[in-house]
Amino acid sequence: MTDYTGPLAEFDRALSRATTPDAPFDALLELTRAVVGTKLFTFMTADMKTETASRSYTSHPEEYPVSGTKPIHYDRWFETVHKKRECFVANTLADIDTVFPDATLIGKLGCGSVINLPVVLGDTLVGTVNMLDVEHHYTPERVALAKAWLSVPAKAAYLASRALG
């Protein structure tokens, strides 16, 4: 089994030195790359009172800018991430296309698989870490690694970003 304590310690150092709202997510992106790999990485916040989601961080600001809100759709993705609070995983672009209207853009960026990791605080889903890579990249082993090594750092990054914002 691979030891991720080095990348986790690097995340901790970066988080303690963060001075801007993006810095905690920059650190989370690097940890994610080390643990499971990702070509496209975003963090979406969820506001169930207004039933909207907004992108608060992106690795690709031209294609996926941080701006505006979009309505939350009640579909199998919502059921998995919001209600069950489990990772949503799709490993082909065709499967991604069944839940994400931007599947064409995702494919143009060389991505065809996704993990959406729910971030829950105070028994409320506050956001998702969205990791995308080539088709079939997110094996059951990588999904297990994401849950084990990224869940707590994602919460820390979210809270630190809010504190710095």
N, C-alpha and C positions, 0 to 999 in steps of 0.2 A: 504494500500500500504506500502510495506517495505521501510524503510528509509536507503539509502546507503551513507549518508553523512559521517558516521564513516569510512567505507572502502575507500571512496574517499579522506578523510583527511589523512588516512594512506598512500595512494598512493602518495599524495602530499609530505608528510614528506619523504618518501623513495626516491622520485624523487629528492628532494632538497639535499639529502645526497649522491646521486649516484656518484661514482668515477670510475666506469668501464662501458664499453659499454653494458654489460649484465644487470646491475643493474636496469635501467629503465624498461626493459622487465620483470625482476623478479617482480618488483612492479606491472606492468600491469597484470601479471599472477595472483598474489594474489587478485587484484581487480576483475579480471574475475571470479576467484573461488567464491568470495563473492557475485557477482551480478548474474551470470547465471550458474556457475558451469562448470568445464572442467576437463577431465581426461588427455587429450593430448592437448598441446598448442604450436603453432609455430607462428613465424612472418616471412613472405616471402616478400622480396623486388622485385619490378618489374622494368625492364629496357626495355622500349618499343623501344628504338633505336636499341638495339641488340636482341630484342624479347626473352629475357631470364628472368628467375626468380631465386632467390637464397634465401636459408633459412638463416636468420640472427640471429634467436633465436629459441630454442627448450626446451621443458620440458623433452624430452626423447632423450638425446644425443646419446645413443647407437643405438636406432632404427631409429632416424631421425637426423643425424649429421648436424652440420653447416659446409657445405663445397660445393664447386662447384656450377654449375648453371645447369638449365634445360630449355629446350625450352618452350616457351609459346604456348599452343595449342588453336586454334580458334574453340571453341565449345560452348555449352550452358552455361558452367561455365564462359567462357570469356565474352560472351554476357551479362550475368547478372552482373558480378563484374567489368569488365573493361569498357564496353560500357555504361551500365545503371547505374553503380556505386551503385548497390544495394547489399544487403547481399545475398549470395548464401546459401541456406538451403537445406539439405537432412536429412531425419529422419529415413532412414533404410540403412542397409549395402548394400542392392541390389541397391538402388538409388545412393549411394556413388560409387559403382562399375561402374556405367555408365559414370563417369567423372574422377575418380581417379584410376590409374593403381595399386596403393598400397592398394586396399581395403582389400586384405587378411591380410596384416600386421595390418591395422586399426582394423579389427575384432579380431585379436589375442591379441590386446591391450585392448580388452573389449569395443571398441567404435563402434557405429553404427549410429551416427548422427553428423552433422557438421554445423557450421556457419562459413562462410568466410566473415569477415567484411572488406570492402574496406577502405583504408586510403588514402585520397586525399588531396594534398597540391598544391597550385598554379595551380588549375584546372588540375592537373596531378595525376594519380593513382601512388602512390609511394610504396604501399605494401598492404598486407592483414594480419589481425589477424585471425588465424585459430584455432577454438575451437572445440574439439571433445569430445563426451561423449556417453553414452549408447543410444540404439535405442529409438527414440521418445522423447528424452530429450529436444530438442530445440523446445518447443511449440511456438505458435505465441506470447505469453506473454514474454517468455524469449528472443525471437528475438527482440521484442520492447525494452526490458530492455537493451540488448546489444547495440542497436543503440543509446539509450538515455544516457546511463551511460559509455559506453566504447569508443565512437568515438573520443571525444576530448582527453581523456587520451592516446589513441593509437597514436594520432598525437604528443602529448607531449613526449611520450616514444620514438617514432621514432626520433624526433629532438634531444632529449637529448642523445640518444645512438650515433647518428652521431657526436654530439659535443664532446663526451667523447672518440670517437674512434680514 
